[in-house]
């Protein structure tokens, strides 16, 4: 990330509907919007006195969650206030899609995700209730660690049951 850490920041002005996916072209356009938003997150984090290396780590983890999971896999608007999305990421997708899933690495990702949701709330882009919900999901460290352990313990056709316990499928509300 760039080391532009000394700016005064205006309120973010964006239309959350611009982040609604639909077509491949939409996904590519939204990916660019997300990159810009993540860069702004990095710059503001750095401007708050966070060392550039730490701000980079936070932004990289938020980037991994937002662009690789929320946008590409879930194909949803990053501002959709859908509880459970962090649990799906850290309790399933990350584990299945990482060569050597590790609780410490999940924790680092969750720190970046938490900081990013605080950034979004600070700009009025998500509600306080949703921020608090996401923070609670980020706090479930023992759950995510147990999901890694139980993943390695799967035998035979046990994957289906493991997946159902923290499914990537969205549940009806």
N, C-alpha and C positions, 0 to 999 in steps of 0.2 A: 504494500500500500504506500501511497505517497505520504510524505511527512509534512503535509500542510496542516499544521496544528495551531495556528495562531489567528484564526479568522473569527469575526463576529458573525453569528448565524441568524438569519431571518427565519421566521416561522415557515415550515414546509408548506408549500401550496401545491397540492396535487389532487387529482380526481381519483378516488379509490376505485371507481368503475373502470378506469383505464387498465386496471390489473385483472379484469375478468378474462380468463382464458376461453378460447373457443376453437380456434384454428391453429395450425402450426405457425402461421404468420403471427398470430396473437402471442403465442408462446415465445417466439423469438423477440418480439417487440417488448413483451413484459420482462423477459430476461434482461434486456438492456435497462429498463426502468428499475429493476431490482438492483442491478449493478450500481446505478447512480445512487439509489437510496442507501445501499450498503456502504458506498464510499462516503456519503454524508454521515452515516452512523460512525464510521471510522474517524472522520475528521472531528466530529463533535466529541467523541470519546477521548481522542487525543487532546483536544482543546480543554477538556476538563482536568487535565493533568495526568492522565493515564499514559505511561511510557509507550512510545510508538510500537515496540515489539508486543506488548500486552494488548494494545488496541488492535493490532494486526491479528493476533490470535483470536480475540473476541469476534472481530468482523469475519474472519475466515470460517469460524464455527457457525456463525449466523448465516453466512453465505451457503455453506454446505446444507444446512437445514432448509433455508428458504428456496434456493434455486434447484438443488438436487432432489429434495423431497417434496416440499409443499407445491412448488410449481411443476416440476417434471413428473413426479410420481403421482401425487394426489390431484394434480391439475386443478388447483383451486386458487382463488384470489387470496393473496397473502394477508388481506385485512379481514377475511371471513372469520368471524368469531366462533370457531368450532372447537369446543373442548375435546380433549383426547388426542389431538394431533401430535403433541410432544410425546405422549405415551406410545403412540403408534410408531413414531420415529425411533425413540430410544429403546423401547421395549420389544421391537420387532425388526423394522426395516434396517436400522443400523447393524443389528446383530447378524442378520442374514446376509447383508451386503458388505461386510467387512471381513477380511481374511482372518484376522485375529482380534475379534471384539474384546474390548478391555474396559472395565468399569472406570478407570482413571480417564481414559479418552472420552467416554460418554460424559463424564463430569465436566471436562473442558468444553465439550460442545454445549452442554447445558448452561454453562456460565455465559457463553456467547449468545445463546438463544434468549436467556433471561435478560441480558443487557440490551439486546435488540428490541424485545417487547417493551422494556422500560423506555427506550428511545421512542418507539411508536406511540406509547401512551403520553410521553412528554410533549409530543406534537399533536395530541388530540386525535390520533388515528385509530386508536382502540380504546375501549371503555376501561375504567378502573376495575370493574368486576372481571372482565376478561383477563386483564393483566394479572390479577390475583389468582385466577384459575391457572394461568400458564406458569406462574411462579410455584404454585403447589405441585404442578406436574414436574417441574424442574427439580423440586425437592425430593422426589421419590427415588433417591439413589439406591437404597436397599432393594427396591423392586427391580430396578434395571440390572443391578448386579446379580440378583437371583434369576432373572431372565437369561442372562449369559450362562450361568451355571446350568440351568435347566436345559438350555439349548445343547450344551455339550453332553448332557446326559440322555438325550433322545436316543431311543433304540427302536429298531424295526420301523413300524408305521406310526410312530409317536409324534411325528412332525405336525400332523393335522390337529391333534389336541393341543400341542404347544402353541400353534398359530391361533387357535380359537381363544386361548386364554388372554391374548393381547393382539387382536386381529387388525390387519390393515384394512379390512372391509369396514366401511362406515356403517354404524348402527343407526337404525331409525330413531328419531328423537321422540 
